């Protein structure tokens, strides 16, 4: 796959391994930037043009209110995983169905549905 993903520190490593096994290029904060704050993670995502995947809702605040750097897309997983690989399974299904609309949006995935909003200008 040609998508570049950035897995925030709260993404289970089993899911990171599963995404990599499926062919995704995943940079894991837990491996490369362990302990960095949300601002640094957002900057890495924007600088490296990687789609940010997170369980942390603070990124919406940083992007929309504080006008921090904007990554190509954000996928906010708003549920508690039942298993460590469940996020990867949900993400793979989501990415296959939303591939053409993915970029330039802030996505929220819950157990009951998916919604998105356009990211501020400056996104690819």
N, C-alpha and C positions, 0 to 999 in steps of 0.2 A: 504494500500500500504506500501511497505517496504522502499521506497525511502525517504531519509532524505533531506529536502530542507531548504535553507536559503534564505529568501526573503529580499533583500536589502531595505533600507529605502524608496526608490522611487517606490516600488511596491504598488499599491493601496490596502488599507486594505480590500476593498470589494473582491479583487482577493485572498487575503490571506484567508479570510473566506470561499470563494468558494472552494479553494484547500483543505482546512481542511475538509469541508463538503464532499468532494469527497474521503476522506480517506488518504490524504497525510499528512505526519508529517512535518509541516512547522514551523520553528523558524523564527520569524519576528524581524528584527533589530529594527523596530519602537517600539517594546514592550520590548525587552531585552537589546539592546545596542544603544538606541537612541542617535544620535549625534556623534557616533564614526566615525573616519576617515576610508578611504578605506583600509588602511593597516590592521587596527584592524578587519574590516569585513572579509577581506581575511584570516587572521589568524584564526578567529573563524570558518570559512567555512572549512579550512584545518584541524584544530584541532578536530573538531566535525564530520569530514567526511560528510559534507552536501554539496549538489549541490547548487552552488550560482546562484541565479536568480536576474538579475539586468537590469536596463535601462542605466547604467553607463559604458561608453566605457573605462574608465581608468583602469579597471581590466586587460585588455589585456596587457597594458603597464607594469603594476606591475608584471604580471606573466612572460611574454615573454622577456622583456627587463631588468627588475630589479631583476628577479629571486626570487620573493617573494614566500611564501608557496603556494603549489599547492593543490587546492581542488579536489574532485573526478571528478567534471565537472563544467563548467560554461555555463550558458544560458544567453546570452546577447540579450535582446529584443530591436531591433533597429527600433522602430516605435512609433508613438504617439497614445496611446489608444483612441478609440472613446468613450468607456464607462469604468467605473472603474472595471468591471468584465471581459472585453475583454482579458486582459493578462492571466487570469486564463483559459478562454475558449481555447485560442490558446495554452497555455502550456499543458493542458490536452490532446488535439489532438496530439500535438508534442510528449509528453511522451508515449502515447499509440503506436505511430508508430516507435519511435526510441529507445524504451526501451533496446533492445539488444545491441545497438551501443552507448548508452549514455555516459558511463563512459570513463574517460581519454581524453575527448575532450572539446574544447572551441567552443560552438555553437553560431551562429549569426542567429537570426530569424528576417526577414524583411517582409514587406507586399508582396514582390515579390518572396521570397524563403527562403531557409535554407542552410547554409553552415557551415562547421566545420573544425577545424584543431586539430591535436594531441597536447595535453598538454605536457610540458617538463617532463622528467622523475621525478619520485618521487610521481606520482599519483598512486592510487590503480588500 
